[in-house]
Amino acid sequence: SVGDGLVFDPTGTRCDLLELQEAIRAGAPAEVVRRWSGPLLEGFHLAESAEFMQWLDARRQELAAAYARALIATADAAAGQGDAYGAVAACRLLVAADPHSGEHARRLMSALDAVGDRVAAIRHATEHARRLRADLDLSPDPAVMALARELRRTPAALAVRPSVAVLPFISLDGTAEHEYFADGITEDVIAH
């Protein structure tokens, strides 16, 4: 304390918002994605202060836009390094952050197609159209539907890397001890 006032020393504390803002300023998309924990003060509302709520909404939008840019950069970097599955993961987060965005839907569809999952890419177009109709009473995004039509017409590309389906191992004697062992083998094969 100083006289009648209190002085705050930020060096002895940590604040997730300040860390997120620092990552944004540093231009570190992976760190922005890692530090994002959701919309700023989600669920918080002051009915008596319209000015504060306008300020808060503007900050929420700024941070959400920075998060989306970081996810796009992360997806692009993963794809550029040959990590198509990493690009899909980033695009899924992008769609989760803004499920109504046609641009985000197209990015996810393209990423899914790049890993050889064309069915999921086309299915996402249908899901996106359903969500727009249900949530916002809007018609499907024409660009998303055009990409889905194009994916249906053109031959599928080969997957970036081969994949294998692993069926569960089954313990034939039916004892619980051996069932755990069979489950462990299944998980180990999937992991490798």
Disulfide bonds with the S-S distance in Angstrom:
none
